[in-house]
Amino acid sequence: MTEEIEKLEEKGKSFDVAQDELKALQLKCEEYLNNWKRERADFINYKKDEAEKIGTLVGYIKEDMILKVLPILDSFNLAEKHLADNKESLQGFLQIKKQLEDLLLKEGIEEIKTADQKFDPNFMEAVGTNEENTEEVSGSPTPAESEMVVEEIQKGYILQGKVLRPAKVKITK
């Protein structure tokens, strides 16, 4: 009978050892699962960050391209002032200018409005002043409002709320 008791005691010990090994394996399995979950979350965050960086880069590339196109549009604006007398040749010219303006508008580029506006240093650059500071109102001269835009020298543009190029203007003093 002592042999049987010894066998049972051995089995009990091996059962305890097996239980300990099972607990250790379960803890290791749980650790691996948690590490996998953490790595998965890190990868998802990495993908989001990369998509955001690519979006920013595309915005910079777009901005650079637009800054290269704006001088062409400036040339159109300047030529338009000088060709205003020749209506026939002006039609085709104005159509090309309109297509270019439509392209910029489609890309989200907005022109900074300066006509009848007060000077705003956030969107405009003063390149000159107009010393004549009086307007004729009801037959008597009155002082014009200070720092009003009197002439736009070069158009300014905004892309998604960011000033690409400030408008160059003359203002009243």
QUIZI-V820591 format. One record per helix or strand of 3 or more residues. SS is the DSSP state (~ for helix, > for strand). FROM is the first residue (numbers start at 0). LEN is the number of residues. If there is no record, write none. Layout:
SS_FROM_LEN + SS_FROM_LEN
//
This chain:
~_1_81 + ~_86_20 + >_108_3 + >_123_7 + >_133_4 + >_139_4 + >_147_7 + >_156_3 + >_161_4 + >_166_6
//
